[in-house]
Amino acid sequence: MIPYPDRPRVACGLAAIGLAALFTTPVAFAQTADKTFPQNRPTCHARVYDAAHLAAHPKQRVVAISFERRAREIAAEKVFIESGEMTEEIIAATLRVRLRGDRTSHVVRLECEGARNGARYCEAPACQGGEIGVTPDGARAIRLSLGGKLRNGSFVAHYIHLDESCDGARPAVLESGEDDRAFVLPVAPAEACQ
């Protein structure tokens, strides 16, 4: 687990990273990392959906979404990489989501592992299970994907816990509903990710 400044330091524990490393080529990882997450630089990608978009997509639950890498997350990563407790393939990020009919912005800290099939896969370490894929979408945007298609064309749904609410009676979950499967987020000013 990547330490966050407001959490105790814990050694990296993504068991799946070993398997992912077997299927990840260094070139694919480097290309995805450079385009999606510039090394040692904070990033913010965000989108707020307007009324017209939401009217055209009545089943979309997400009204605002952002994905960021903060300076303090990058600094914490450097410390753990230098100490040998984690590798450069794992990065930290923060996902913020506001859902239709909910005034709360839900926040989840993510760990994202090295590229598989051109995407990084992020999970919430506090709530095991569920992941979101992140890929470059043009020069200045990223695509967040929940779920995906199998070779036979059928869609496999997925989800990710928000607010580290996996232990609560009513967990906050972002699911890959009919209109909540993919989100293209352009580069945005840092304040858009607050």
Secondary structure by P-SEA (a helix, b strand, c coil): cccccccccccccccaaaaaaaaccaaaaaaaaaacccccbbbbbbccccaaaaaacccccccbbbbbccaaaaaaaaaaaaacccccccccbbbbbbccccccbbbbbbbbccccccbbbbbcccccccbbbbbbccccbbbbbccccccccbbbbccccccccccccccccccccccccbbbbccccccccc
